[in-house]
Amino acid sequence: MSKLNESDFQAFEEDLEILVDVLRKTFDSEHSRYYVDERGEALYVELEGLDEYNDEEIAELAGPVLDELDLDFDEILLLPLKK
């Protein structure tokens, strides 16, 4: 990802918040959090209750959401939320 100016960064953060919120609702999670690894250009999204789904169900549910994604990440990883 390239360097972002302040307004670009705010828009990027808003897009991330929207994405995580949609994923949280998709998986009926009450809690979620995310982490951006800028060096690896990866997004890690932790969702409460994700461990109740198998890999196939996760791909089926998250696929359409991630297909609509307009963020520049090499990798997006969905993980169960560990408190």
Buried (B, 14 or more C-beta within 10 A) or exposed (E): EEEEEEEEEEEBEEEBEEBBEBBBEBBEBEEBBBEBEEEEEBBBBBBBBBEEBEEEEBEEBBEEBBEEEEEEBEEBEBBBBEE
